[in-house]
């Protein structure tokens, strides 16, 4: 069966520090991968998606970046965190065989920038 | 105006009541998702709809493509149904991946 992992589960970082969040998927090949953010009091927002290794599309311009160095690994990064980067970050995957594939969400990372 | 609107934002009901949560969207979609978010933040996908109606246990989801509207119903509600229910729509992004656009969620509390 397929599973999706995210780490760390929680993170407290100072403003201006770098960030690296990791997401890995097991039990499937060539998944579509997604990064979402849920800011306090706001709904979920798509940040990045990837349909293959090295292929990243950004939905919202910001100081975050994403990379996909391996088929089942998706990394969210920042060189310098802002206070507004605080939130709940969710990674998700879908099989990507059709437009109507279910998305499966990871457990999430709660990031607090101080 | 948000592309995905949910109502109500907050709903408190007594155990056993029939619950309806509504979702309206203003864009063309490939599919509509209903998600459940528990207090710890974990999200579970409940349904994915592109037409008609789906049922899973006490949960029923319907969608009217012409009216761009979907409803999530919970029959015989129970305190363990307390959660945030989120409507999300998939828009074809041209790259074969459907990034989701989310409503702000409905916070449901079922009191015993």
Contacts between the chains, C-beta under 8 A, distances in Angstrom:
chain1	res1	chain2	res2	distance
A	32	B	96	7.3
A	32	B	97	4.2
A	32	B	98	8.0
A	34	B	97	7.4
A	34	B	99	6.3
A	34	B	100	7.7
A	36	B	100	7.6
A	36	B	102	8.0
A	38	B	41	7.8
A	42	B	104	7.1
A	43	B	86	7.2
A	43	B	102	4.5
A	43	B	103	6.1
A	43	B	104	4.2
A	43	B	105	6.2
A	44	B	86	6.8
A	44	B	88	7.2
A	44	B	100	7.5
A	44	B	102	4.1
A	45	B	102	7.1
A	46	B	99	4.1
A	46	B	100	6.2
A	46	B	101	7.0
A	49	B	93	6.9
A	49	B	95	7.5
A	49	B	97	4.7
A	49	B	99	4.9
A	50	B	97	7.5
A	51	B	95	5.2
A	51	B	96	5.3
A	51	B	97	5.0
A	55	B	95	7.6
A	57	B	93	6.9
A	57	B	95	5.9
A	57	B	97	7.6
A	57	B	99	8.0
A	59	B	99	5.9
A	88	B	41	5.3
A	90	B	43	6.4
A	94	B	97	7.3
A	94	B	98	7.3
A	96	B	96	6.2
A	96	B	97	6.2
A	99	B	30	3.8
A	99	B	31	6.6
A	99	B	90	6.6
A	99	B	92	5.6
A	99	B	96	7.9
A	99	B	98	5.4
A	100	B	30	6.0
A	100	B	31	4.4
A	100	B	48	6.4
A	100	B	50	5.3
A	100	B	90	7.4
A	100	B	98	7.9
A	101	B	48	7.9
A	101	B	98	7.4
A	102	B	33	7.6
A	102	B	45	5.4
A	102	B	48	5.0
A	103	B	33	7.0
A	103	B	45	6.3
A	103	B	98	7.9
A	103	B	100	6.5
A	104	B	45	6.5
A	105	B	35	7.7
A	105	B	42	7.5
A	105	B	43	4.2
A	105	B	44	7.3
A	105	B	45	7.1
A	107	B	41	7.7
A	107	B	42	5.7
A	108	B	41	4.8
A	108	B	42	6.6
A	108	B	43	7.5
A	110	B	41	6.7
